[in-house]
Amino acid sequence: MKALKLRVLLLSIFVLFSIAATVSAQGVIVPGPCERCPRSPRPIPLPRSLPIKSIKIDTKILSQVATTHVEQIFRNDTDATLEGTYLFPIPEQASIVEFAIWDGDRRLVGEVRSREEARRIYDEIVRRQRDPGLLEYAGKDLFQASIFPIPPHSDKKLEITYSQVLRAESGTVAYRYPLGTGRQVTQIGSVSGRIELDSKEPIRNIYSPTHAVEVKRNGERRSVVTFESGNEPQDFQLFYGLSREDFGVTLLTHREPGKDGYYLLMISPKDDWSEQEYTAKDIVFVLDTSGSMAEAGKMEKARAALLYGIRILRPQDRFNVISFASEERLMENKMITADDQGRKRGEEFTQSLRADGGTNINQALLVAMQQFESNNRPKLVVFMTDGLPTVGVTNPEAIVATARSERKPGLRLFTFGVGYDVNTALLDRLAVENGGVADYVEPKEDIEVKVSNFFAKVNYPVLIDLKLDMAGVDTDLVYPRTLPDLFRGSQITLIGRYRNPIDLDYVRLQLGGNAGGANKIFLYDNLRFPLREDANDFLPRLWATRRVGWLMEQVRSNGEQQELRDEIVDLGTRYGIVTPYTSYLALEPGAAGQAVTALPMNGRGFGLGRATKAPPAPKAPDARAMTGAVAVQESKRARAQQDITRVDEERDSSAIKTAGGKTFYLRDGVWTDSESKAGATLPETVVKFGSDEYFALLKQKPRLAAFFSLGERVVVILDGRIYRVNASN
């Protein structure tokens, strides 16, 4: 090793308690001048850390034992040969399988040394660099190595492999790889990950709150999850449930002491349903055939989608088709069975449809809803239109009232608006008030693909008219507000708050509904709703995002009210959520990063920061627009916010950051917790950055490290106390 000028120290550091069974983190190289190289005639400036060109993560989880292999490629863009200290936090109780450094095309394996020396080296680096970003590594088990040589203008590839046992709580397994750790001190390029799941139990509810993942299943016990991330990665988190039940249930909670708790509940059905277990359904397809449908090939694509929906019906289903223009036209006077003969009749009728006339939405809805009988079969209306009501009853309130008066128990109305010439407020209300969802097909989208995908989803209902009973748990503001039906391959994700005054460790959840034509109840025991849970700190912001989406829907449907607007602004500023009412503006160059102003739509300052010359408020979109491209996009955005299942760390301003589940604004050069209020009387602890008291506080309360890593001046509220960090000079 000496002949190759390579000296490797593999050292692990102390643990300050965290959710260590699932914690790993991003590695960095902190460069230093080469002590063994000829001295340069002039000093060469060094970066805070070497930029990372790429990260590849390959993880295999076999019966809760996770083996993670990480490949990192660093870049030395300086003119000097460097020595570097490599820091890589790993999970508590993880075992290092292998560490390797590439010297050109040679792969050299390292060796392990003592942990006490690693702690000393890390502390020295933090104090010498005076770099708060390195505090992201405090409170974690650190792996440290000395890297030499790092030639100028070259890449340095490192590999590390470690194994860990993942905990399963109430049947839910959690895996975490904090890609965001280290981003304060280094630039990160491309990131890709592959996680292979292999279990003896059926795998359910695969979920990432942080990344858009692609899941490929190979039976019920094997799955492969992949993701890619940009150059501003955030911590990667993955949860999955293990269950042999017909419906898998996964529960995640988060609660700070003295505050409401937040929970996320996922429900998904098993994969291997027999044909007899599916619930027979009644469905009415309603298609607008007014003259405008002849434009841009809309009629042909809508007809193709409808034909697909008819052809995939099962023999025990019943259906009807209604076309409408100035008047409605029925395929049959009542529902017919979807056997071979019935489906053939549906195809013939659909093929005969032509576009001509006006748009009588009210009468078409009335006739469609009168097709259903009072029974316990799923009742679906799929309503497609590309225009405004122009014939018959045209008042939106009267049309909504018609649907309300004619609705049978258990009916679900799904509306599809085609193009921009639709009344989004009307279609949204029709869907929401009748247990369905409104969706829109923009001109750039394909009607056939979008509607056909919907038909394929709802063709196999496994549990309808869901009812949940979480015995003794005091919950509120749960989204979605109405429980949807469960179909094969689908998953319901509920997000809400809870406020029980004691720990609840043995909650029995009761899930009821109609399955296969009979009412059934499924029981799940030993779910926990604790008074304190530090994990899953993404839940408050995820809940707030759904809440904002629901509030915006109320504004769009019922008009703007002061209390709605105020709550949207409050949630947007507290959690850093972009809303039509708030625009986060950094100041002009020279003052950039010194303050941030949050402006409501009417332009009045919200008081988040002071600026002597704040830029004018941008023109916000009309949240109450009824028709047109803006209305369609606002409706889709509000809908997406109500269905959102993952948080996005990206911001439209450099003066806003999130850390440890909290949002911070840069006010007068201080990163300030959004929960901080003027005149607050909470007890306060003040320390100077880099002082002995500063490091002692971090050892006492390791959660503060995530917040203190934002900068040398920070104000944060934690456990009912204000912690203030002042610059040392």
N, C-alpha and C positions, 0 to 999 in steps of 0.2 A: 504493500500500500504506500510506503514512503517513497519507493522508487518511482511510483506513478504520481508523486506529489499530491496524494489524496489522503486526507485525514478525516475520518468520519466518526462522529460521536452521536450515539443514539441514546437519548436520555429522556425519561418521562418525569413530569412535574407534578406538584401537589394538586389535590382536588379541593376546591371550595364548592360546597354542595350545590348541585343543580339536578336537572332531570337526567342524570348522567347515563342511565341505561340506554338512552336514545340520542346522546349528544356526540356529534363529531364536528369537524370544522375545517375551514379552508386554510391551506398552507401558504406561507409567504417566505421570501428570502429577504432579510434585512442586510444590505451590502455594507462592506467596510473596505478600507484601503488594504491592499495586499502587503503584509509585513515582510513577505519573503521575496518580493519582486524588487528589481532595481527602482530607486526613487525617481519619480518624474520631476523634471525641472520646474514644473508649475503644478499647483494643486488642481485636481480634476473634481468638479462638483458631482456628488453622488445622489441618486434618487432616494426617496424615503424607503422604497422597496423595489425589487425588480418587477416589471410588468409581467403578467401571465398571458402568454399567447393562447393557450388552450387548456381545458380541463376535461378529462374523460373519466367518468365514474361507471364502474361495472360491479354490481352487487348481486350476490346470490343469497337468498334467504330460504334456508331449508329447515322446516319445522322450528322456526323462530331463531335459528342460529344464522346470523348475517355475516357474510364475508365480503368486505368491501375492498376493491382494488381501485386505486386512484393513480392516474397518470397526469402529471403537470409538466408543461413546457414553459420555462421562464426565458426571458430575453434580456441580455446585457447590451444596451444601446450605447454604452460609453466607450471611450477610446482606451480604457484601462483594463488590465486583468484584475479581477476582484476576488476577495474572499467574502463569504456570506454566512449568516446564521439562519438556518432553516427552522421555522416554527410551524408545527402542525398539531393542533389539538385533537385528541382522540377520546373516545368514550371511556368513562370509568370502567374498570374491570375488563377492558378490551385487551386482546392479546395481539401484539405485533407479529405478523406472520413473516413479513419480509420488507426490507427497505433497500432500494437500489438507486444508484446514480449512473447515468450514462456519460461516459467520456468518449465522445465521438461515436463510434459504432460498437464500443465495448460496454457491456453491462456489468457494473461492479457492485457487489452486495456488501452492505454495511454491518456494523456490530453494535451491541447495546452496552451502555455505560450507566453510571449511577444517576439518581433522580435529584439529589440535593444540589449537585453542581448545575443542573439544568435550571433550577429555580433561581440560583444566584445570577446566572447569565441573563435570564429573562428580565429580572429586576434591574440589572445594570443597563440593559438596552432601553427599557422604558424610561428610566431616569435620564440617561444620556441623550436619547432622541427627543425627550420631552414631547412625545407623540401620543396624544390621547387615543388615536385610532387603534394602537396596540392593545388597549384595554379590552378590546373585544375578546382577547385571548385569556383574560383573567378569569379565574374560577373554573377553568377547564384543565383536564389532564393534558399536559403538553409533551409532545415528542420534539426533540431538538437535535439538530445535526449541524456540524461545521462543513461548509461546502467550499472546496478549492481544487483546482482553479476554475474560474469562470472567465474564459477568454473574452476579449473585446468583440463587440458586434457579433455575438454568437448566441445560440440557444443552449439551454441546459435542461435536460429532461430528467425528472425524478419520478420514481414509482414507490408507492407505499401500499401495503396490504395488511389489513387487520381484521380480526373476527370479534364478534360480540354476541351476547345472548339478549334478544329483545324481549321485553316484558309484554305480557298479554293481560290487559285489565278488562274484565267483563267480556271476554272474547274478542277484544280489539287489540291488534298489534300495531305499534308505532315505530316508524323508522325515520331518522332525521339526518340530513347532511347539510349543515349550515353554510351554503355557498356564500351567503352575505357576510359571514365573518371574514374580516380582512379587507373588505372592499373600501374601508375608510383609508387604508394605507397603500393600496395597490390598484393598478388598472387590470381588469380581467377581460379577456377576449371571449372566444367561443366556449360554450359549456354544453356538454351532452351527457346524458345519463341513461343507464339501462339497469333495471332492477328486475330480477327473475324471482318469482314467488313459487315455492313448491311446498305443499302442505299435506298432511294426512287428513285434515279436516277440509270440508268445502270452503272455498274462499268467497267472501261476500263484501259488498260495500267498499270497493277499492276507491280511495279518495285522496286527492292532494288539495289542500287549501291554498297552495302557493304557486303551483305550476299547471299549465295545460298539459295533461299527460295523455298519451295514447296507450290504451290497454288492449292487449291481444290475449284472449283466453284460449287455453287448450284443455277443455274439460272443466270440471268444477274445482280441481285441486292444483291447477298450474296456470300461471299468468305471467306475462312479460309487460312491464311498464317502462315506457321510454319518454324522454322529454328533452327539449333543447331550451337554452336560456341565452338572453342577450348579454351585452357587456355591463349591465347593471344587475347582476344576479341577486336573488334573495335566498334565504335559507330554504332548502328543499325539504318538505315534509310529506310523508306518506302514511296513511292509515288503511288498514284492511281488517275485516271481521272474519271470524271463523265460526261456522255454525252448521249443524246438520238439520236445523229446523226448516219448515217451508218458507219462512220469511226471516232473513237475517236482520238483526238490530245492532247498530253501533251507536254508542253515546260518548260524546266528548264534552267536557265542562271546563269553565274557567271562572274563578271568583276571587276578587280581592277582599281582604277583611273589611267588614263594615259596608260593603256595597252589594248591589244586586249581582247575582251570578248570571252567566250566559251558558247556553247549552246548544249543541248541535246533535240532532238525532237522525240517523240514516236508516231507511228500511228498504230492503230489496228482496225480491223473490228468488227462490232456487231456479236453476236452469232447466232441470229435467221434469217438466210437467207433461203428464199424459194428455192426449187429446180430450179425454173425458173430463179432466179437471178444469179446463178452460170454461169460463162462463159464457153462455150463449147471449148474444147482444141483439138489440134493435137499433138500426141506424138509418137516418134519412139524409141523403145527399141533396143539397140545394145549390143549383148553379145558375148564376146570372147569365142570361143569353140576350141582354140588351144590345143595341147596335154597336156600342163602343167596344164590346168584346171581340168584334171582327178585326180590330186594329192590332198591328204588330204580332199577329199570330197567336193572340191570347186564347182565342176559342179552341184552336187545335191543341194547344198544350193543356188547357183545362180539361178538354175532352179526354185526352190521353191519361191524365191523372185520375179522372173519374173511372175510366175503364179499368185501370189498375186496381182501384179501390173495390170495384165490384168483383173482379176476378179472384181476389184473394179472400173473399168472404168464405166462411166455413158453412157446411150444410145446415147446421143447427141455427145459424143466424137468420134474421129477417131484415128486409130493407125495402126502401122505396126511393125513387128519384123524382125530384121536382125541379123543373126549369122555370125561370120567371123572366119576364120582360115587362111589358105593360100589363100582362095578365100571367097567372101561373098556369103551368101545364104539368099534370101528374102522369107518371108512368102507369100507376094503378091507383084505385080508390083507397086501398089499404095496403099494409105491409104484405110482402110475399116472402116465401121461404127461399133462402139462397142455395137451393139445390142446383143441379145442372140446368134444369129448365128455367129456374128463376134467374140465374146469372145470365143465361142466354137472352132472356127477355130484357134484362138491364142493359146488356151490350147493344142490343138492337135499338132501344130507346135512345141511348146516349149517342149512338152513331147518327141518329136522325136530327139531332139538335142543330139549330142554325141561329146566328146572331141577328136580332132585329127588334126594334121597338125601344120603349122607355124602361124605367127601373122601379118596380113596385115591391119594395122591400117588405113593407108591413104585411101585405096579403100573403106573400110567400112564407114569411115566418109563421103567420097564423095557421096556415094550412099544414105546414111542416110539424108544428107542435101538436096539432090535433091528430096526428097519425098514431100517437103512442097510447097504449093502454096502461092502466095502473097495475103494474106487476113489478117483480123484483129483478127483472133483466136490466142490464146496462142500457141506457137510452142516450144515443148520441145524435146530434144534429151537426152536420158539417156544412157551413154556409159560405159560399164563395161569391164575391161581388167586386166589380171594378168601378162602381159609380155611386153617386148620391141618390137618395130617394127623390124621384121626379114624378111619379104617378101614384094616385090614391093618397093615403095618409103619408105626408112628408115631414111632419113635425117629429124630431127625434125623441122628445119626451113621450109622445103618444105611442111611438113604435116600441120604446122600452116598456111602457105600460102594457102593451099588447102581449109581449113576451112574458111579462111577469104574471099576468092573469091566466095565461094558457099553460104555464109550465107544470109538468107532472113531477112528482117527487123523484129525485135521482137523475133528472135529465141534465145532460152536459151539452152546452152549446159552444162550438168552436167556430170562430169567424176567421175568414181569410180575405183581407183586402188586397186587391190586385191593382198595382199602379198607385198613383198619387191622388187621383180624383175620387177619394173616398172620405167619408166622415169618420175620422179615427175615434172621436169621442163617442159616437154612436156605437161603432163596432166594439170598442173597448168595454163599454157598459153592458152591452148585450152579452158578451162573453163572461165578464166578471160576475154579473148578477145571476147568471145561469150556470155557474160551476165550471166554466170552461176557460179557454185562453184565446186571446186575439193575436193573430199573426198577420204579417204583411209581406207581400211579394213585390219587391221594388223592380223597376224596369230592367235593371241589370241582372236580376235573378230569374231562374227558370221555374215557372209555375209547376210544370210536370214533376220535376225532381223534388221540390219542396213539399208539395201536397202528397205526392206518392210516399215520401218518407214518413209523413204523419200517418197515412193510412196503414202502413206496415207496422207502426208502433202500436196503434190502438186496436189492431186486429185480434190480439190475444189477451183479453182481460183476465187477471187471476184473482184480484180482490177489489171489490167496488164498495162505495159508500163507507169508507173507512171511518172508524171511531177509535180514539186513543184515550186511555185512562191511566194517568201516572199517579196512582193513589197517594194522596197526601202532599204532593209537590205543588207549591204555589207558583204557577207560571203566568206570564202575560206577554202580550205583544209578540205572538208567535207567527212566523211567516214560513210558507204561505198561509193566509188567513183561512182558506178553505182547503181541506185535505183533498188532493186529487186521487183518482183511481190508480191502481197499480197494474201495469201491464208487463208481459214477459220482457225481460231484458232492461226494464226501467228501474229507477231508483228515486225515492222520495228523500229530500233533505230538508228537515225542519230546523229553524233557528229561532230561539226565543230567550227570554229572561226567566230567572227563578229567584225566589227570595225567602226560602224557608229559614226559620230562626235557629235551627239545629242541623247538625250533620244527619243526612239521610243515606245510610249505607246499604239498605236492603229493600230498595223500592221495587215493587212488582208492577211492571208495565203490562197493560192489557190492550191488545190490538184486536179489534173486531171488524167484521165486514162480511160482505156476501161473496162466497167463493163457490163456484160450480153450482150456483142456484140455491145455496143454503147458507144461512147465517152461521158464522163460525167465530170462535174466540181463540186467540193465541196468547200465551202467557210467557213473560220473560222476567226472571228474578235477579236480585242482587245488583241492580243498577244504583250508582252512587251519584248523589247531588250534595257535594261537600260545602262546608262553610268557607273553606279556603282551598284553592287549586291554582298553583302558579303556572302549570302547563297550559298550552293551547291559547296563548295570549292574542292570537289572531281573531278570536271569536267576537269580542266587543266591536271591532271595526267591521267585521263581516255582518253582524246583526245591524249595525247602524246603516250600512249600505242598503240592506234590504228594506229597512224602515224608511229611508229616504225615497226609495223607489215606490213604496206604497203611498207615501205622502204626496209625491208628484202625481200619482194616478188620481188621488183625490182632487188635486188642483185642476187636473185636466178634465175630470168628469163633472165636478161640482162647482168649479170656480175658485179663484184665489181668495183665501181668508188670511187675516193677519196672523192668527195663531199657527196656521200651517206654514206660512212663509217663515215665521220666526223659528219654528222648530227645525225646518230644513237648513236654515242658515246656521243654527246652533250645532246641529249634528255635523254639517259640512266642515265647520271650522274646528270643532272638537276632535274629529277623527280624520281630518285632511281629505275629505271626499269632495270631488268636483261636482257641483250642482249648477243648474241654470241660474240660481240665485247668487252664486258666489264665484268670484274670479280672483285667483291668487296672483298678485302682481309683485315682481321684484322691482327694486328701484332702478333708476337710470345708472349707466356706467359711472363708476367713481363712488357711488353709494350702494352698488349692487351687493346683496348679501348682508346689508346692515339692518334691514327691517322688511316686514312684509305687511301688505294691506289686504284685507279681505273686503270686497265690495259687493253689496247686494245688487240686484238687478237695477234698482232705481238710482244707484250711484252713491248712496250715502255710505260713509265709512263705518265699518263695524267695530273699529277700535282695537284691532289686533296689533297694530304697530303705528308709529308716528312717522310721517314723511312730510318734509317741508314742501315738496313738490311731487305729489303723487300723480301718476298718469291718469287720464280720464278712464272711467269704467267702460269696458267694451260693451257693445250692444249685445245683450243676451238674447237667446232664442225665445220666441213666444211660446211659453209653456201651455197656453190655452189655444193654440192654433188648431182648427178643426180639420182642415184638409190641406193637401200639398205635401211637398217633400219634407219640410221641417216637421209637420205634424206626424208623419209616418215615422220619421227618425226619432222624435221625442217619445212616441208611444213605444217603439221598440226598445229604446234605452230604459224607460221606466220598467218595462216588462223584464228586461235583462237584469236590472238591479234587484228585482224581487226574486229572481231565480238564481242569483249569483252564489257560487259555492267556493270561490277562491278570492284571496285578497291580492291586490296589485300594489307593489311598492313604488312604482314609478310616479313621479310628480311633474307638474308643469312649472315648477319654480325651484330654484336652488336654495330658497329660504324656507323650505319645508322638508322635514325628515321624519321618519318613523324609527323607533327603537324600542325593543322590548314590549311591543304592543301599544305604545303611546305615540302621540303625534307632537312634534316640536316645531315651533316657529322661531326664526331668528329675529329677536327684538333688540334693537340697539346693541348688536354684537353678542347677545346672550341667547343660547339655545334654551327656549322656555317651554315648559310643559303646557300643552293647550288647556289643561285643567287648572292652571294657575290663574287666580283671580285677584284683582287689586283689592287691598284691604283685608285679605285673608288673615285669620288669627291662628293658624296652625303653628305648632312648635317648629323651630328651624335649627338646622345644623349647617354651619358654614366652615368650609375648608379651602385651603389654597391648593391649586393644582400642583401635583408633584411633591407635596410635603409629606412628612412622616404620618401626620394625621390622615392625609388623603389615602395613603396605601392601607393604613390600619382600618379605615372605614370600609374600604373595598373588601378586606378580609372578613370583616364583621358582617357586611351585607353584600354578598357577591352579585346580587341582582342589579346593583347600582352600576356595575361595570358597563353594561350595555348602554346606559344613559350617559355616563361620563365619557364614553368613547366619542361622543359627538364633537367635543371641543374642550378648550381650556376654560370656557365660561358656560356653565350649565345651571339651570334651575329645574328640579324635578320633584314631584310629589309622590311619595311612596309610603304606604301603610300609615297614612294620617300625619305625615311629617314632611316638611319642606327641606330638601337638601340643595344647598347652593355652593357651587364651585366657582371661586374667583381666580383670575389669572395671578400668577406668582409675581408679576411685575407690571 
